[in-house]
Amino acid sequence: MKKLITRFLKDDAGATAIEYGLIAAGISVAIIAVVNGLGTQLNTTFGTISSSLGGS
Protein backbone atom coordinates (compact mmCIF):
# COMPACT_ATOMS: atom_id res chain seq x y z
CA MET A 1 0.00 0.00 0.00
CA LYS A 2 2.85 2.35 0.86
CA LYS A 3 4.42 1.74 -2.55
CA LEU A 4 1.11 2.54 -4.24
CA ILE A 5 0.82 5.86 -2.41
CA THR A 6 4.44 6.73 -3.13
CA ARG A 7 3.99 5.92 -6.81
CA PHE A 8 0.78 7.96 -6.89
CA LEU A 9 2.48 10.99 -5.37
CA LYS A 10 5.41 10.78 -7.80
CA ASP A 11 3.15 10.37 -10.84
CA ASP A 12 2.94 13.59 -12.83
CA ALA A 13 0.25 12.38 -15.22
CA GLY A 14 -2.90 14.37 -14.53
CA ALA A 15 -5.14 11.78 -16.17
CA THR A 16 -4.01 9.09 -13.73
CA ALA A 17 -4.69 11.35 -10.76
CA ILE A 18 -8.16 12.09 -12.10
CA GLU A 19 -8.83 8.37 -12.54
CA TYR A 20 -7.84 7.69 -8.93
CA GLY A 21 -10.10 10.52 -7.83
CA LEU A 22 -13.04 9.14 -9.79
CA ILE A 23 -12.48 5.66 -8.36
CA ALA A 24 -12.37 7.08 -4.82
CA ALA A 25 -15.55 9.09 -5.47
CA GLY A 26 -17.33 6.01 -6.83
CA ILE A 27 -16.37 3.95 -3.81
CA SER A 28 -17.52 6.75 -1.49
CA VAL A 29 -20.91 6.95 -3.18
CA ALA A 30 -21.32 3.17 -2.92
CA ILE A 31 -20.44 3.19 0.80
CA ILE A 32 -22.87 6.05 1.50
CA ALA A 33 -25.66 4.24 -0.35
CA VAL A 34 -25.09 1.01 1.60
CA VAL A 35 -24.89 2.77 4.97
CA ASN A 36 -28.03 4.78 4.19
CA GLY A 37 -29.91 1.62 3.21
CA LEU A 38 -28.79 -0.22 6.34
CA GLY A 39 -29.75 2.74 8.52
CA THR A 40 -33.26 2.74 7.07
CA GLN A 41 -33.62 -1.00 7.60
CA LEU A 42 -32.36 -0.78 11.19
CA ASN A 43 -34.73 2.09 11.94
CA THR A 44 -37.66 0.06 10.62
CA THR A 45 -36.58 -3.04 12.55
CA PHE A 46 -36.16 -1.19 15.85
CA GLY A 47 -39.49 0.57 15.29
CA THR A 48 -41.19 -2.82 14.81
CA ILE A 49 -39.53 -4.23 17.93
CA SER A 50 -40.45 -1.15 19.93
CA SER A 51 -44.11 -1.31 18.93
CA SER A 52 -44.17 -5.07 19.67
CA LEU A 53 -42.88 -4.40 23.15
CA GLY A 54 -45.53 -1.72 23.73
CA GLY A 55 -43.24 1.29 23.42
CA SER A 56 -44.28 4.56 21.86
Gaussian input, Z-matrix of N, CA and C with variables (Angstrom, degrees):
# hf/3-21g

backbone

0 1
 N
 C     1     B1
 C     2     B2     1     A1
 N     3     B3     2     A2     1     D1
 C     4     B4     3     A3     2     D2
 C     5     B5     4     A4     3     D3
 N     6     B6     5     A5     4     D4
 C     7     B7     6     A6     5     D5
 C     8     B8     7     A7     6     D6
 N     9     B9     8     A8     7     D7
 C    10    B10     9     A9     8     D8
 C    11    B11    10    A10     9     D9
 N    12    B12    11    A11    10    D10
 C    13    B13    12    A12    11    D11
 C    14    B14    13    A13    12    D12
 N    15    B15    14    A14    13    D13
 C    16    B16    15    A15    14    D14
 C    17    B17    16    A16    15    D15
 N    18    B18    17    A17    16    D16
 C    19    B19    18    A18    17    D17
 C    20    B20    19    A19    18    D18
 N    21    B21    20    A20    19    D19
 C    22    B22    21    A21    20    D20
 C    23    B23    22    A22    21    D21
 N    24    B24    23    A23    22    D22
 C    25    B25    24    A24    23    D23
 C    26    B26    25    A25    24    D24
 N    27    B27    26    A26    25    D25
 C    28    B28    27    A27    26    D26
 C    29    B29    28    A28    27    D27
 N    30    B30    29    A29    28    D28
 C    31    B31    30    A30    29    D29
 C    32    B32    31    A31    30    D30
 N    33    B33    32    A32    31    D31
 C    34    B34    33    A33    32    D32
 C    35    B35    34    A34    33    D33
 N    36    B36    35    A35    34    D34
 C    37    B37    36    A36    35    D35
 C    38    B38    37    A37    36    D36
 N    39    B39    38    A38    37    D37
 C    40    B40    39    A39    38    D38
 C    41    B41    40    A40    39    D39
 N    42    B42    41    A41    40    D40
 C    43    B43    42    A42    41    D41
 C    44    B44    43    A43    42    D42
 N    45    B45    44    A44    43    D43
 C    46    B46    45    A45    44    D44
 C    47    B47    46    A46    45    D45
 N    48    B48    47    A47    46    D46
 C    49    B49    48    A48    47    D47
 C    50    B50    49    A49    48    D48
 N    51    B51    50    A50    49    D49
 C    52    B52    51    A51    50    D50
 C    53    B53    52    A52    51    D51
 N    54    B54    53    A53    52    D52
 C    55    B55    54    A54    53    D53
 C    56    B56    55    A55    54    D54
 N    57    B57    56    A56    55    D55
 C    58    B58    57    A57    56    D56
 C    59    B59    58    A58    57    D57
 N    60    B60    59    A59    58    D58
 C    61    B61    60    A60    59    D59
 C    62    B62    61    A61    60    D60
 N    63    B63    62    A62    61    D61
 C    64    B64    63    A63    62    D62
 C    65    B65    64    A64    63    D63
 N    66    B66    65    A65    64    D64
 C    67    B67    66    A66    65    D65
 C    68    B68    67    A67    66    D66
 N    69    B69    68    A68    67    D67
 C    70    B70    69    A69    68    D68
 C    71    B71    70    A70    69    D69
 N    72    B72    71    A71    70    D70
 C    73    B73    72    A72    71    D71
 C    74    B74    73    A73    72    D72
 N    75    B75    74    A74    73    D73
 C    76    B76    75    A75    74    D74
 C    77    B77    76    A76    75    D75
 N    78    B78    77    A77    76    D76
 C    79    B79    78    A78    77    D77
 C    80    B80    79    A79    78    D78
 N    81    B81    80    A80    79    D79
 C    82    B82    81    A81    80    D80
 C    83    B83    82    A82    81    D81
 N    84    B84    83    A83    82    D82
 C    85    B85    84    A84    83    D83
 C    86    B86    85    A85    84    D84
 N    87    B87    86    A86    85    D85
 C    88    B88    87    A87    86    D86
 C    89    B89    88    A88    87    D87
 N    90    B90    89    A89    88    D88
 C    91    B91    90    A90    89    D89
 C    92    B92    91    A91    90    D90
 N    93    B93    92    A92    91    D91
 C    94    B94    93    A93    92    D92
 C    95    B95    94    A94    93    D93
 N    96    B96    95    A95    94    D94
 C    97    B97    96    A96    95    D95
 C    98    B98    97    A97    96    D96
 N    99    B99    98    A98    97    D97
 C   100   B100    99    A99    98    D98
 C   101   B101   100   A100    99    D99
 N   102   B102   101   A101   100   D100
 C   103   B103   102   A102   101   D101
 C   104   B104   103   A103   102   D102
 N   105   B105   104   A104   103   D103
 C   106   B106   105   A105   104   D104
 C   107   B107   106   A106   105   D105
 N   108   B108   107   A107   106   D106
 C   109   B109   108   A108   107   D107
 C   110   B110   109   A109   108   D108
 N   111   B111   110   A110   109   D109
 C   112   B112   111   A111   110   D110
 C   113   B113   112   A112   111   D111
 N   114   B114   113   A113   112   D112
 C   115   B115   114   A114   113   D113
 C   116   B116   115   A115   114   D114
 N   117   B117   116   A116   115   D115
 C   118   B118   117   A117   116   D116
 C   119   B119   118   A118   117   D117
 N   120   B120   119   A119   118   D118
 C   121   B121   120   A120   119   D119
 C   122   B122   121   A121   120   D120
 N   123   B123   122   A122   121   D121
 C   124   B124   123   A123   122   D122
 C   125   B125   124   A124   123   D123
 N   126   B126   125   A125   124   D124
 C   127   B127   126   A126   125   D125
 C   128   B128   127   A127   126   D126
 N   129   B129   128   A128   127   D127
 C   130   B130   129   A129   128   D128
 C   131   B131   130   A130   129   D129
 N   132   B132   131   A131   130   D130
 C   133   B133   132   A132   131   D131
 C   134   B134   133   A133   132   D132
 N   135   B135   134   A134   133   D133
 C   136   B136   135   A135   134   D134
 C   137   B137   136   A136   135   D135
 N   138   B138   137   A137   136   D136
 C   139   B139   138   A138   137   D137
 C   140   B140   139   A139   138   D138
 N   141   B141   140   A140   139   D139
 C   142   B142   141   A141   140   D140
 C   143   B143   142   A142   141   D141
 N   144   B144   143   A143   142   D142
 C   145   B145   144   A144   143   D143
 C   146   B146   145   A145   144   D144
 N   147   B147   146   A146   145   D145
 C   148   B148   147   A147   146   D146
 C   149   B149   148   A148   147   D147
 N   150   B150   149   A149   148   D148
 C   151   B151   150   A150   149   D149
 C   152   B152   151   A151   150   D150
 N   153   B153   152   A152   151   D151
 C   154   B154   153   A153   152   D152
 C   155   B155   154   A154   153   D153
 N   156   B156   155   A155   154   D154
 C   157   B157   156   A156   155   D155
 C   158   B158   157   A157   156   D156
 N   159   B159   158   A158   157   D157
 C   160   B160   159   A159   158   D158
 C   161   B161   160   A160   159   D159
 N   162   B162   161   A161   160   D160
 C   163   B163   162   A162   161   D161
 C   164   B164   163   A163   162   D162
 N   165   B165   164   A164   163   D163
 C   166   B166   165   A165   164   D164
 C   167   B167   166   A166   165   D165

   B1=1.4603
   B2=1.5295
   B3=1.3337
   B4=1.4586
   B5=1.5283
   B6=1.3377
   B7=1.4650
   B8=1.5232
   B9=1.3246
   B10=1.4645
   B11=1.5236
   B12=1.3231
   B13=1.4692
   B14=1.5207
   B15=1.3298
   B16=1.4670
   B17=1.5201
   B18=1.3204
   B19=1.4621
   B20=1.5246
   B21=1.3293
   B22=1.4648
   B23=1.5202
   B24=1.3310
   B25=1.4614
   B26=1.5320
   B27=1.3248
   B28=1.4578
   B29=1.5273
   B30=1.3193
   B31=1.4654
   B32=1.5275
   B33=1.3161
   B34=1.4645
   B35=1.5199
   B36=1.3140
   B37=1.4631
   B38=1.5193
   B39=1.3201
   B40=1.4586
   B41=1.5127
   B42=1.3321
   B43=1.4669
   B44=1.5198
   B45=1.3312
   B46=1.4620
   B47=1.5230
   B48=1.3093
   B49=1.4683
   B50=1.5252
   B51=1.3125
   B52=1.4656
   B53=1.5243
   B54=1.3303
   B55=1.4640
   B56=1.5211
   B57=1.3253
   B58=1.4694
   B59=1.5302
   B60=1.2965
   B61=1.4610
   B62=1.5158
   B63=1.3341
   B64=1.4664
   B65=1.5252
   B66=1.3216
   B67=1.4662
   B68=1.5260
   B69=1.3285
   B70=1.4710
   B71=1.5283
   B72=1.3265
   B73=1.4599
   B74=1.5258
   B75=1.3255
   B76=1.4612
   B77=1.5190
   B78=1.3292
   B79=1.4568
   B80=1.5176
   B81=1.3237
   B82=1.4688
   B83=1.5246
   B84=1.3164
   B85=1.4628
   B86=1.5279
   B87=1.3308
   B88=1.4654
   B89=1.5254
   B90=1.3225
   B91=1.4629
   B92=1.5278
   B93=1.3208
   B94=1.4684
   B95=1.5207
   B96=1.3265
   B97=1.4663
   B98=1.5278
   B99=1.3196
   B100=1.4692
   B101=1.5237
   B102=1.3160
   B103=1.4701
   B104=1.5256
   B105=1.3146
   B106=1.4648
   B107=1.5284
   B108=1.3260
   B109=1.4617
   B110=1.5198
   B111=1.3214
   B112=1.4645
   B113=1.5220
   B114=1.3244
   B115=1.4670
   B116=1.5163
   B117=1.3182
   B118=1.4651
   B119=1.5256
   B120=1.3225
   B121=1.4648
   B122=1.5235
   B123=1.3235
   B124=1.4643
   B125=1.5231
   B126=1.3053
   B127=1.4564
   B128=1.5259
   B129=1.3199
   B130=1.4650
   B131=1.5271
   B132=1.3232
   B133=1.4691
   B134=1.5174
   B135=1.3223
   B136=1.4667
   B137=1.5348
   B138=1.3300
   B139=1.4609
   B140=1.5213
   B141=1.3265
   B142=1.4697
   B143=1.5163
   B144=1.3228
   B145=1.4785
   B146=1.5251
   B147=1.3236
   B148=1.4621
   B149=1.5346
   B150=1.3212
   B151=1.4707
   B152=1.5357
   B153=1.3208
   B154=1.4655
   B155=1.5141
   B156=1.3188
   B157=1.4607
   B158=1.5222
   B159=1.3059
   B160=1.4763
   B161=1.5117
   B162=1.3263
   B163=1.4700
   B164=1.5118
   B165=1.3156
   B166=1.4658
   B167=1.4951
   A1=109.87
   A2=115.53
   A3=119.63
   A4=110.77
   A5=116.04
   A6=119.73
   A7=110.55
   A8=116.73
   A9=121.01
   A10=110.58
   A11=116.66
   A12=120.55
   A13=110.41
   A14=116.17
   A15=119.83
   A16=110.86
   A17=116.51
   A18=120.30
   A19=110.66
   A20=116.53
   A21=120.91
   A22=111.05
   A23=116.95
   A24=120.50
   A25=111.92
   A26=117.60
   A27=121.15
   A28=112.51
   A29=116.98
   A30=121.09
   A31=109.98
   A32=115.73
   A33=120.12
   A34=112.89
   A35=117.00
   A36=120.13
   A37=109.48
   A38=116.60
   A39=120.96
   A40=112.93
   A41=116.52
   A42=120.60
   A43=110.76
   A44=117.14
   A45=120.45
   A46=110.24
   A47=116.93
   A48=120.50
   A49=110.40
   A50=116.71
   A51=120.49
   A52=110.36
   A53=116.96
   A54=120.65
   A55=110.78
   A56=116.85
   A57=120.08
   A58=110.49
   A59=116.81
   A60=120.74
   A61=112.20
   A62=116.35
   A63=120.43
   A64=111.71
   A65=116.71
   A66=120.22
   A67=109.89
   A68=116.85
   A69=120.79
   A70=110.81
   A71=117.37
   A72=120.86
   A73=111.00
   A74=117.00
   A75=121.11
   A76=112.11
   A77=116.14
   A78=120.22
   A79=110.10
   A80=117.57
   A81=121.33
   A82=111.37
   A83=116.99
   A84=120.61
   A85=110.17
   A86=116.91
   A87=120.62
   A88=110.80
   A89=117.55
   A90=121.41
   A91=110.45
   A92=117.37
   A93=120.92
   A94=110.71
   A95=117.09
   A96=120.65
   A97=111.06
   A98=116.96
   A99=120.66
   A100=110.74
   A101=117.30
   A102=120.61
   A103=110.65
   A104=117.00
   A105=121.10
   A106=110.45
   A107=116.67
   A108=120.89
   A109=112.18
   A110=116.83
   A111=120.50
   A112=111.05
   A113=116.58
   A114=120.32
   A115=111.16
   A116=116.63
   A117=121.10
   A118=110.31
   A119=116.65
   A120=120.54
   A121=111.04
   A122=117.42
   A123=120.56
   A124=110.95
   A125=117.68
   A126=121.77
   A127=110.28
   A128=116.13
   A129=121.06
   A130=110.45
   A131=116.60
   A132=120.98
   A133=111.21
   A134=117.41
   A135=119.87
   A136=111.15
   A137=116.96
   A138=119.47
   A139=111.51
   A140=116.51
   A141=121.82
   A142=110.64
   A143=116.19
   A144=120.61
   A145=110.21
   A146=115.53
   A147=120.15
   A148=111.28
   A149=116.49
   A150=118.80
   A151=110.73
   A152=118.23
   A153=120.99
   A154=111.76
   A155=115.85
   A156=120.09
   A157=111.76
   A158=117.43
   A159=121.04
   A160=112.91
   A161=117.52
   A162=119.85
   A163=110.29
   A164=115.57
   A165=119.27
   A166=112.09
   D1=-40.74
   D2=-179.56
   D3=-62.69
   D4=-39.00
   D5=178.60
   D6=-64.50
   D7=-38.66
   D8=179.72
   D9=-62.82
   D10=-44.27
   D11=179.66
   D12=-65.80
   D13=-43.12
   D14=178.98
   D15=-61.64
   D16=-43.98
   D17=179.13
   D18=-64.44
   D19=-39.06
   D20=178.49
   D21=-62.55
   D22=-43.45
   D23=-178.29
   D24=-68.92
   D25=-30.99
   D26=180.00
   D27=-82.53
   D28=-16.33
   D29=-176.88
   D30=-72.57
   D31=125.53
   D32=-179.49
   D33=-95.53
   D34=-4.72
   D35=-177.50
   D36=-74.85
   D37=117.44
   D38=-178.67
   D39=-65.20
   D40=-34.31
   D41=-178.89
   D42=-62.58
   D43=-40.49
   D44=-179.74
   D45=-65.67
   D46=-40.80
   D47=178.94
   D48=-63.82
   D49=-39.29
   D50=178.30
   D51=-65.48
   D52=-40.32
   D53=178.38
   D54=-61.47
   D55=-45.27
   D56=177.34
   D57=-60.62
   D58=-40.59
   D59=178.76
   D60=-63.43
   D61=-41.62
   D62=178.16
   D63=-66.50
   D64=-39.11
   D65=177.10
   D66=-63.01
   D67=-45.93
   D68=179.44
   D69=-62.07
   D70=-40.48
   D71=178.74
   D72=-64.95
   D73=-41.64
   D74=178.34
   D75=-62.40
   D76=-43.47
   D77=178.30
   D78=-64.21
   D79=-40.40
   D80=179.14
   D81=-62.24
   D82=-43.68
   D83=179.22
   D84=-62.87
   D85=-41.47
   D86=179.46
   D87=-63.32
   D88=-43.57
   D89=179.75
   D90=-63.60
   D91=-43.83
   D92=179.44
   D93=-61.97
   D94=-41.41
   D95=179.74
   D96=-63.67
   D97=-43.36
   D98=-179.72
   D99=-66.03
   D100=-45.80
   D101=-179.65
   D102=-63.63
   D103=-40.13
   D104=178.36
   D105=-63.05
   D106=-44.30
   D107=178.59
   D108=-63.38
   D109=-42.66
   D110=178.83
   D111=-66.02
   D112=-38.14
   D113=178.97
   D114=-62.48
   D115=-41.41
   D116=178.92
   D117=-64.97
   D118=-43.77
   D119=179.11
   D120=-63.65
   D121=-43.30
   D122=179.53
   D123=-64.37
   D124=-40.03
   D125=178.79
   D126=-61.50
   D127=-44.17
   D128=178.55
   D129=-64.08
   D130=-44.87
   D131=-179.52
   D132=-61.89
   D133=-47.86
   D134=-179.48
   D135=-66.78
   D136=-33.82
   D137=175.51
   D138=-63.29
   D139=-42.07
   D140=177.84
   D141=-62.85
   D142=-45.66
   D143=179.86
   D144=-63.10
   D145=-43.25
   D146=-179.36
   D147=-61.59
   D148=-44.80
   D149=-179.89
   D150=-69.20
   D151=-31.66
   D152=176.58
   D153=-67.04
   D154=-32.45
   D155=-179.52
   D156=-85.27
   D157=-4.26
   D158=177.86
   D159=91.41
   D160=16.19
   D161=178.12
   D162=-79.02
   D163=176.25
   D164=-178.20
   D165=-88.54

